[in-house]
Amino acid sequence: MPHLLLVDDDEDILSLLTAFFRKHGHTVSVAEDGNAMFAALEQRTIDLIILDVMLKQEDGFSLCRRLR
């Protein structure tokens, strides 16, 4: 199954999405901000990133541009 990385600063949303995707057989990692996202990407192979647009430190659009 694909390994998903969920990036969101809302713990409730992360918890809900993590439970949903794990229930459907996916491997899930989480990150609360851009620094944690890039650290997770260095540690493991990620197949899909689900990225919140409205983060506190750096918005999701900016992080997406940095990923490219």
C-alpha positions as CSV (number, residue, x, y, z in Angstrom):
1,M,0.0,0.0,0.0
2,P,1.1,3.6,-0.5
3,H,2.8,5.5,2.2
4,L,1.0,8.8,2.9
5,L,2.4,11.8,4.6
6,L,-0.2,14.1,6.2
7,V,0.9,17.6,6.9
8,D,-1.5,19.7,9.1
9,D,-1.1,21.8,12.2
10,D,-4.5,20.7,13.6
11,E,-4.1,17.6,15.8
12,D,-7.8,16.7,15.5
13,I,-7.7,16.7,11.7
14,L,-4.4,14.7,11.7
15,S,-5.9,12.1,14.1
16,L,-9.1,11.8,12.0
17,L,-7.3,11.4,8.7
18,T,-4.7,9.0,10.1
19,A,-7.4,6.7,11.5
20,F,-9.3,6.8,8.2
21,F,-6.3,6.0,6.0
22,R,-5.0,3.3,8.3
23,K,-8.4,1.7,8.5
24,H,-8.2,1.5,4.7
25,G,-4.8,-0.2,4.8
26,H,-2.4,2.7,4.1
27,T,0.8,3.4,6.0
28,V,0.6,6.9,7.4
29,S,3.2,9.4,8.7
30,V,2.3,12.9,10.0
31,A,4.0,16.2,10.2
32,E,2.8,19.4,11.9
33,D,4.8,21.9,9.7
34,G,7.3,22.2,6.9
35,N,10.3,21.3,8.9
36,A,8.7,18.1,10.1
37,M,7.6,17.3,6.5
38,F,11.1,17.6,5.1
39,A,12.5,15.6,8.0
40,A,10.0,12.8,7.2
41,L,10.9,12.9,3.5
42,E,14.6,12.4,4.4
43,Q,13.8,9.4,6.6
44,R,11.5,7.4,4.4
45,T,10.0,7.0,0.9
46,I,6.6,8.8,0.7
47,D,4.2,8.0,-2.1
48,L,1.7,10.8,-1.5
49,I,1.7,14.0,0.5
50,I,-1.6,15.5,1.7
51,L,-0.7,19.0,2.5
52,D,-2.8,21.6,4.3
53,V,-2.8,25.0,2.7
54,M,-3.3,27.1,5.9
55,L,-0.4,26.3,8.1
56,K,0.9,28.6,10.9
57,Q,4.6,29.1,9.9
58,E,4.6,28.6,6.1
59,D,1.6,28.0,4.0
60,G,1.1,24.9,2.0
61,F,1.5,26.6,-1.4
62,S,5.0,27.7,-0.4
63,L,5.9,24.2,0.8
64,C,4.6,22.7,-2.4
65,R,6.8,25.1,-4.4
66,R,9.8,24.1,-2.3
67,L,9.0,20.4,-2.9
68,R,9.1,20.9,-6.6
